[in-house]
Amino acid sequence: MPRPKTITDEEILTFARNLFLKEGAKASTRTLAKIAGISEAVIFQRFHTKEALFFAAMVMPSTQIDDIFGLVQPGQKSVATNLELLSLQILDYFREVMPVFLSLLSHPALNKQTLLESHTMPGIQLSTKLTEYLNAEAQIGRIRTDDVAAVAGLLIAYLHNLALSENISSSQPMGTENSIAKAIALLWTGIAPLS
């Protein structure tokens, strides 16, 4: 009869995620075992290889798209205000994801296939949903319909870049909300309805 588990796989993955975020892919399973209060053998019984453990632990947080986009309704408030609200929520999500994303990118075994097999592409999902929102605003005449997908892509790329810059910089940026407001104002000049 097998012994009962004293620690769940999810608990091991939580310890591993924290260790990999702190030390990178080079973190030792010996250190992980010590932190988790288990033997290294338990780690390898459950995950077989350090690489498998790494990729299981370094899963990006899921995108709460409905929560983010539930804050705005086409035709309600100004489009610029809605875009600022969405931008702040999307930036918060990217801030949460960025450390995991950068750790994944640093692993020597990562390739496109591995990434696509184990992870969703939140930037694509967010861009698609933002495009849908902008299309809805365009249909009711609150913005121009030139190319809302390009506008969504620009905004998502800008927010992703903000989160990346914050993550790799030694100092925290000042005035993020002001920076987002200025970016929205610039975008607005390109999508505002013609008078």
MARMARLO-271584 format. One record per residue (C-alpha): x, y, z; residue in three letters. Coordinates in steps of 0.02 Angstrom, whole numbers. Layout:
// residues N
      c1      c2      c3  resn
       X       Y       Z   ala
...
***
This chain:
// residues 195
      c1      c2      c3  resn
       0       0       0   met
      75     168     -52   pro
     108     298      80   arg
     -10     447      81   pro
      56     606       3   lys
     115     733     130   thr
     122     872       2   ile
      17     901    -153   thr
      87     926    -327   asp
      16    1103    -325   glu
     109    1141    -164   glu
     271    1079    -242   ile
     237    1185    -396   leu
     207    1339    -289   thr
     373    1314    -199   phe
     458    1281    -366   ala
     380    1435    -450   arg
     441    1547    -308   asn
     615    1471    -315   leu
     627    1482    -506   phe
     569    1663    -502   leu
     703    1702    -374   lys
     849    1600    -445   glu
     799    1563    -624   gly
     804    1395    -713   ala
     969    1354    -629   lys
     885    1334    -458   ala
     925    1164    -385   ser
     800    1028    -347   thr
     899     997    -187   arg
     857    1174    -129   thr
     676    1150    -181   leu
     665     988     -83   ala
     735    1073      71   lys
     612    1219      58   ile
     465    1101      29   ala
     518     982     168   gly
     526     830      53   ile
     660     725     -28   ser
     722     756    -205   glu
     657     583    -247   ala
     479     643    -217   val
     505     785    -341   ile
     567     666    -476   phe
     433     537    -441   gln
     302     668    -477   arg
     383     771    -616   phe
     516     652    -687   his
     638     788    -743   thr
     690     960    -684   lys
     637    1028    -853   glu
     462     954    -834   ala
     453    1029    -659   leu
     507    1199    -724   phe
     378    1205    -863   phe
     240    1140    -747   ala
     283    1272    -617   ala
     305    1419    -734   met
     128    1428    -801   val
      70    1605    -832   met
     -80    1662    -729   pro
    -241    1648    -826   ser
    -312    1804    -904   thr
    -473    1858    -822   gln
    -537    1931    -985   ile
    -718    1940    -933   asp
    -671    2032    -773   asp
    -559    2154    -867   ile
    -683    2192   -1006   phe
    -835    2185    -892   gly
    -783    2357    -829   leu
    -835    2442    -991   val
    -985    2440   -1106   gln
    -987    2510   -1283   pro
   -1084    2671   -1287   gly
   -1059    2705   -1101   gln
    -936    2835   -1031   lys
    -813    2908   -1155   ser
    -709    2792   -1263   val
    -550    2871   -1195   ala
    -606    2840   -1015   thr
    -649    2660   -1058   asn
    -480    2635   -1140   leu
    -392    2705    -987   glu
    -490    2587    -872   leu
    -451    2438    -983   leu
    -269    2489    -999   ser
    -243    2494    -811   leu
    -320    2321    -791   gln
    -219    2249    -935   ile
     -60    2327    -867   leu
     -93    2248    -695   asp
    -112    2079    -781   tyr
      50    2103    -880   phe
     139    2152    -718   arg
      85    1987    -643   glu
     134    1886    -796   val
     300    1968    -839   met
     412    1883    -709   pro
     349    1711    -763   val
     362    1756    -947   phe
     542    1815    -929   leu
     588    1657    -832   ser
     512    1551    -970   leu
     609    1646   -1103   leu
     772    1616   -1010   ser
     755    1426   -1009   his
     869    1345   -1139   pro
     741    1211   -1184   ala
     604    1336   -1226   leu
     551    1340   -1407   asn
     394    1397   -1494   lys
     314    1224   -1490   gln
     348    1202   -1303   thr
     278    1374   -1268   leu
     120    1347   -1370   leu
      90    1173   -1296   glu
      97    1231   -1116   ser
      38    1411   -1117   his
    -100    1520   -1182   thr
     -52    1678   -1271   met
    -135    1811   -1163   pro
     -78    1957   -1271   gly
    -171    1884   -1420   ile
    -327    1852   -1316   gln
    -323    2028   -1245   leu
    -294    2105   -1417   ser
    -440    2007   -1491   thr
    -557    2062   -1352   lys
    -498    2243   -1364   leu
    -528    2237   -1552   thr
    -705    2173   -1519   glu
    -737    2317   -1398   tyr
    -669    2446   -1522   leu
    -771    2371   -1664   asn
    -928    2387   -1556   ala
    -886    2570   -1525   glu
    -855    2595   -1712   ala
   -1024    2518   -1755   gln
   -1114    2648   -1651   ile
   -1010    2788   -1726   gly
    -906    2834   -1573   arg
    -740    2800   -1662   ile
    -680    2786   -1841   arg
    -676    2614   -1918   thr
    -510    2631   -2012   asp
    -416    2489   -1927   asp
    -468    2453   -1749   val
    -361    2294   -1744   ala
    -205    2400   -1770   ala
    -260    2519   -1631   val
    -289    2371   -1513   ala
    -120    2297   -1560   gly
     -31    2462   -1528   leu
    -111    2483   -1358   leu
     -75    2303   -1304   ile
     106    2318   -1362   ala
     126    2482   -1267   tyr
      56    2407   -1106   leu
     163    2251   -1126   his
     315    2362   -1148   asn
     272    2461    -990   leu
     263    2300    -888   ala
     425    2235    -964   leu
     514    2399    -929   ser
     455    2399    -749   glu
     513    2220    -728   asn
     689    2242    -795   ile
     719    2416    -727   ser
     800    2443    -558   ser
     682    2587    -521   ser
     493    2598    -526   gln
     424    2715    -659   pro
     335    2870    -604   met
     163    2922    -666   gly
     102    2764    -751   thr
     -78    2824    -754   glu
     -23    2989    -830   asn
      81    2897    -959   ser
     -68    2789   -1007   ile
    -181    2942   -1018   ala
     -57    3025   -1137   lys
     -46    2868   -1244   ala
    -236    2857   -1253   ile
    -243    3042   -1301   ala
    -123    3008   -1444   leu
    -223    2856   -1501   leu
    -383    2957   -1488   trp
    -322    3080   -1620   thr
    -316    2935   -1742   gly
    -483    2854   -1699   ile
    -595    3000   -1650   ala
    -746    3018   -1763   pro
    -727    3148   -1898   leu
    -832    3302   -1863   ser
***
